[in-house]
Amino acid sequence: MSETPIPYNQVRVRMAPSPTGFLHIGGARTALFNWLFAKHHEGTFILRIDDTDTARSTDESMQEIYSALKWLGLEWDEGGDIGGPYGPYVQSERKSIYEKYITQLLESGNAYRCYCTPDELEEIRTAARAAKSTRSYDGRCRELTQEKIEGFLVDGRKPTVRIKMPDAPIRVDDLILGTRTIDPATLEDEVIVRSNGMPNYNLTSIIDDAEMQITHVIRGTEHLNNTPKQIAIANALGLNIPQFAHIPLVLDDTGSKLSKRHHGDLVAVNRYREQGYLPEAMLNFVARLGWSYDDKQEIFSVDELIEKFDLDRVGKSGSVFDIKKLEWLNSHYINQLDVSARTDAVMPFWEQEGLVDSDTNRDWLEKIVEAVGERLTTLQNILPQTRYFFTDDFEYEPKAVKKWWGGSDEKKQKTREILTNLGQILEDISTFDLETVEAAVWKYTDENDIKRVAAMQAMRIALTGLSFGPSLFDIVVLLGRDEVLKRIQRSVTYL
């Protein structure tokens, strides 16, 4: 590692996702921490695409990663789609750069070609396990004769390239986890170029970090085992080594790593976008996965995060993905929007369901959103909470019917009577506004010794099919007299 720390005003950090699927919550957290670190120190944030896994990498995944990061507001200063002074920023386009370094390693004797077949490698691994060795490769191709090499080539063997690991301990200085020394006996000669000629992650990553002048590598602790290997490669090539900072894993509620394989869409950033989470809420939530400013503050604006973020406050242990906290944060940010902005935000969800179009009265829609109030956890929640405003094609909630309309014939008869009378009252009142409607309903219940809640719930179910939602009188006025009377008659007929 460099003897002299890199000045923070020259900070260059990078996010290097593999385009083999959607952007993971953990990947978003890594991107955010790098972005915040760069912004805090007035540095540069780079988006580099690690697509050396050609069998699994797709352009579709790459575009989805771009889209998710842009939705979060994590714009990059250099990258594959915008260029920069150290491009190209897509690793599959940098093969000629890697070949130069591979040649250097081979010619210097710091790397060698390995001709072992898969069957031979499995035999070596089996023997290593039996001997309880920490190395699963015995270095047998380190000193091959030319005659042996020619024989392998005649056999059609396609070699990999392996780095010669040093015999001396490797020191890893980590800005979060501290310093540790790696015993060389635990390191084997790593494959750095596959038999198909494609260089692998540990080679390309450290070369790109050096070529792109990366000063700090901030990434998840799943890369801890890669760090000493990359340091060894950098030393063999005489490259500058960045400062490393490994951030803790994101865990599920059982303490297991949150992963694509085991948690599916739960960890996909775009899933939350589609469900109506706001990017501000996601950023706030993700920032608190492993970082804290103090024991009190939970809600941070982006500007506050930039001002307060630093690696000193990143913890060493894993952080739990708490969906309830995310929902709470999202609800907070939704409720910070004024009615007009909130209406804009929920409009796409109504449109996707075919509930509204360009001709739908905007003032009416804003009044619906205002009536819903602070009940939204996600923007998508607008659908079950408001669908009945746009259509009477709904079923009555069975539990609500049983509780409020009655299971017995006598209770049903009483409910029919209440609804019939309320319908007549609402038909006869002269002014169909909030105050008049409310006064007429309460006058009827009080004069007839009917519990207010019973009358309200009976009518709510008739109008919405549900036993919960905005104020009943808001619903009545927003639906309008004709629609209310029609729905009450439908419920009477049902009963």
N, C-alpha and C positions, 0 to 999 in steps of 0.2 A: 504494500500500500504506500501511497505517496507520503513522504516524510512531512511535507507542509500541507496543511488543510487548504482546500480550494476556497478562495474568497467567495462569499455568498453572493456578491453582486455580479458574479459570473456564472451563476447556477444554470446548468442545462440538465434537464431531466427528461425521461421518456416513458411512454407506455407502449408495450410491445405485445399486443394480443395476437393470438393465433386465430385465423378466420375459419374455424372448424365448427361453428355453431353460433348461438346467440351470445350477447354480452352478459356475463355472469355478474351477480351482485358483488362478488369478491373482486372481479375485474373492474367494475365501476368504482369500487372503493380504492383500488390501486390507482386508477386514473385520477380520481379526485384528490388523493393525497399528493400525487405528483404535481397536479395542476395547482393546488393550494400552495405547495412548497415553492413552486416557481413564481406564482403571483406574489407571495409574501416577500420573496427576496428579489423581486423584479427581474426574474430570470426567464428562461425559455422552456416551453413545454412542447415536446415532440411526440408525434404519433407514428410509430414504426410498426409495420405489419410483419409478423413472423409466420410466413407461409411456407417454411421449408418442408412441412409435412404435406407433400403434394397430393397424396392419396385422399386426404380429408379436407384440405383447404378449398374453399369455394369463393367466387366473387360475390355470391349472394350473401354469404356470412360476413364478408368484409364490408359490404354496403350496410348491412344491419348494424354492425359495430359502429360505423360512422354515424348512422342515424341515431342510435341510442345515446352516444356521447354528445351529439349536437343537441338532442332533446334535453339532456341534463345541463346544457350550457357550457360544457367543457371544450371550448374551442382550442385548437392547437395552433402553434406558431409555425411549425414545419411538419410536413407529412406527405403521404403518398398522393393525396388528392390536390395538395396545394404547392408541393415542391419545397425547395429550400436549398441552402448552400452545400448540404452534405448528402444530397440524394444520390441514387433513388432510395426511397424509404420503404419499399416493399422488398423483402429479402430475396424472393425468387428472381428479382431483377438485378441482384448484386453478385451473381455467381462468379463473374470475372474478378471481382475484388477478392473474394474468398480464395480463389485459385492461386492468386499471388502469395497469400499467406500460407496456404497449404504447401506450396512449393518451398517456401522459406523454411517451414518446419521439417520437411523431408530432407532438404539439402543440409540443414544444420544438424541433423541427427536427433532432433527433439521429437520426431514422429517417425512412424514406420508403417509399411503396408502389412496388413494381416490377411492371410489366405485361408484361415480356418473356415471349414464348412459349418452350417448350422448343427449338424450331427456331432461334429467334433467339439463345438462350443458347449453343447449340452453335456457331453462326456466330461469336459473340464469342470463345468458347474457342479455336476453330480459328485465328482471327486473332491471339489472344494467343500461342498456341504458335509461330506463324510469326514473330512479332515478338520471341520469347523474353522475353515479359513475365512478371513474377512475379505478375501479377494476371490472373485468368481472367474478371473482370467489369469493364467499363469505366465503370460508374456512370452510364449514359446516362439512367436514370430519376430521377436526383437532382433535376433542375430542370424537371419536366414542367409545361406550361401546363395550365390547367383545360380548355381546349378539347381538348387531346390526351388528357387523362384521360377526358373524357366520350366521346370517340371509342372508346377502348379498352373502356369499359364497354358501349357499344352493341354492340361486337363480341363481347361476352360473356366478355371476359378476366377471370380471377380473379387478383388481385394477390397477391404475397408481400409481406412487409415486410422491408426491409434496414436494418441499423444503419449509420450514417455513421462510418466509421473515421477516427480523428483523423489529422492531418498530422504530429503530433509523435511522437517515439519513445515506446514503451511499455516501462517498466521492470518486469521480473518478478523478484521476490526469492523464492528457493526455499531452504527450510531444509535440503535435501539437495544440490541441484545448484548452489547459489550464485546470484549475480545475473547476469542477462543483459538486454541492451537490444534490443528488437525494432524493426527499421527499418520505418517506416510504409509504405514502398514495397512491402514484402512482404505487406501485409495488404489485402484487398479488402473491400468492403461486404458483410458476411455476411448471409445470409438468416436472420432470427430468427423469422419466422412463415411457415409454409407456405401454399400457395394454398388449402388446405382449412380454414384458420383455426387450425390447431394450432401452437402455439409450439414451437420446436426446443430441443435440449439446451442450447446455450450460453446462451440467454435464461433458460430455466426454472431451470437449475442455479444461476446466480449470484443470481437473485431468491430462490430458496428458501434458499440459504446465508445471504443477508442477513436474510430474514424469520425464519429459524429460529435466528438468532444464532450461526451456525457460526463458530468461531474459527480452526480449522485444517482445510484440505482436504488429506487424505493420499490419494493415488491413484497409479495407474500412469503411467509416462512416455509411454504412448500418448496421454495427454491434454495433453501439453506444448503442442501447437499450439493447443489450445482456451484455454489460460490467458490469453494476451494479448487474445484476443477477449472473454473474460468480464470482464477488467479494464476494457476499453474500454466495455462495456455498463454495468458498475457505475459507472464515472466519469460516463457520460452520465446516469445515474439518480440520482447523488449517494448511492450505497449504500456502506456499509462493505465493505472488501475483506478477506477472510480471509487468513491466512498459508498459503502453498502449500508442499507437500512432495511431490515426485514420486519414487516408488519404482521401482527398475529392473525391467525385464521379466523374466518367467520364460521360460527358453529350453529347447529340447530338446537332445539330445546332439550335434546338428550346429551349434548356435549360432543356430538359427532360433526365432522367437517361438512359444511354446506356445499354440496357438489351437484353438478349437472346429472351425473349418473343416478344418484339416489334421491334427488329432490325435484328433478324435472323442471317444469315451468315455474315452480316456486322461486327459483333463483334467476329467472330471466328478466332483465331490466325492462324489455319492451312489453312484457306481460303486464307490468304495473302501469305503463303508459296506456295500454289498451283498456285497462280497467278504470282509468280515470284518476290516477294519482298525479299530483302536480310535481313538476321537476324540483321546485323549491323544497317540497316536503321530502322527496327522495334524497336530495343533496344533504339536507339537514340530518336525516336518518342515517345515511351511509357515513357521513362525517363522524358520527358518534359511535360507529363500530370500531372501537379500539382507540379512539382519541377523546380526551375530555379537557375542558378548560378549567373547570372547577367542579365542586360537588352540587352546584345549584342550577346553573344555566343549562337548559335543554334546547331552547329555540335560538337559532342563529341565522341571521341574514347572510347572504353570500359575502357581502363586504366585511361582516364581522368574522366570518370564517377565514377570509384572506388575512385580515389583520391579526387574528389570534393564533392561527395554525403554526405549529412548529413540531419537529420530531421529538422534542424533549417530553411532550405530553402524550405520546403514543405509548400504550401499554405493552407489556411483554406477554400477556396471556390472551387467549382467544376471547372473542366477544360474541354474544348470543344474538341471533337474528330474531327479534321480537316483533311479530306482525302486528300485535296490538299497539305497540308504541308507534309503529309506522302509520297505522290507521288513525291514531290520536293526532299525530303530527299533520297528517293529510287533512283531517277535519279542521284543524286549526288554520291551515293555510287557505283552505276553501272559504272558511268563514271570514278571512281577512279581505276577500274580494267583495267589491260592492255588487249590488244586485245586477247591474248591467254586465259587469265582467263575469259574474257567476253564470249569467244566462248565456253569454258567449261560450263559456267553458262547457256547459252541458249540452249545448245545441247539437254538436256532432253525434251525441248518443241518441237524442231524439230522432235525428235525421236518419241514422243507421237503422232504426226500427220503423221508419216510414211514418212517424207520428206527426212530424211537422214538415213544412216546405217553405219556400220563399214567400208564400202568400199568407202564412200564419201570422196573426196579429202579434206584433212584437210587444206591445204594452201588456197584453193578456199574458204572454209567456213570462214576462218579468214579474208580474203579480203572482204567478204560480210559484216561481222560484222564491219570491219573498215569503210566500205562505209556507213553503217547505222549511224555511229558516235554517237553523243550525243542525239539521238532521242528517246531512250528507257526510258519510265517511269517505266515499269516493264519488267521483263525478258520475260513474255508472249507476250509483244508487238512485239517481234521479228517475230511473225507469220504473222500478217497483213502487216508488213513492208518488209517481205522477201519471202513470199510464192511464188511469181511469179518467183523467181530465180529457183525454183525446178519443177514448172509445168506451162504449158500454159493453164490449165483448169480454166480459170477465166472469169468473165463477165466484160464488160466495165462499169465503174461507170457512171450512167445516167447523173448526173449533169455535170460531166467532159466532157462527149460526147457533151452535148448541148452547153456548153460554148466554147470548144476548137475545136470540129470537125464541129460544126455548125448545126443550126436547119433548114436552107434553103438548097435547092438543090444546089444552086450556091456555098454556103460555103462548103458543103460536097465535091463538085467537086474540089474545090481549095485544100481542105485537102488531097483528094486522089492524086492529082497531086504532092503535096509536099512530101507525104509519098512515092509515087512511085519513085520520083527522088532521095530522100534520100536513099531508098533501093538500087537503082542502083549505087549511089556513094559509099555506104559502101561495095557493092559487088566488085567494081572495085579497091578500094584502095589496095596498095601492102602490107602495114603493118597494122595489126588490133590492134593498141595500143592506149592508151589514147590520146597522143598528136596528132597522125595522124588523128584519128577519129574526134576529136574536131576541128582541123584545116579544115578538109574537109567539115564538117557541116557548120561552120561559113563562109567559102568561098562561099558555095552555097547560104546561106541566104543573105549575103551581096551583092553578085552579082545580085541577083534577087529581091532585095528590099523587102525581107520578114522579118517581125519582128522576132527576135531571139526567144523571149518567145513563139510566136505562133508555130514555128517549133518544139521547144523543147517539149512543152506540147502535141502537136499532136503525136510526136514520143513516149513520155513517156506513154501516154495512150495506144498506140499500143503495147508497150512492157510489161506493167504492169497492165493495166486496171485502173490505178489510176492517179490522178493529183498531187500527192505529193510523196516524198520519197528521197532517196539518189541522189547524182549527176547523171544526165542522162548519162553522159559519163562513169561513173563508172559502171552503169547498163549495158550499151552497151558492154563494154569490158568483164565484168564478165559473161554475157550471151553467148558471142562468136558470131562470124560472122553468122554461119549457123542458130542458133536459132533466132538471130535478124532478118535476112532476112525472115525466116518463119513467124514470128509474124507480121512483116510489111505487108507481102502479105495477111495474114489473115485479117488485119484491112482494107486493100484496098478492099478486097472482101466484107467485112461487110458494108463498105460505099457504 
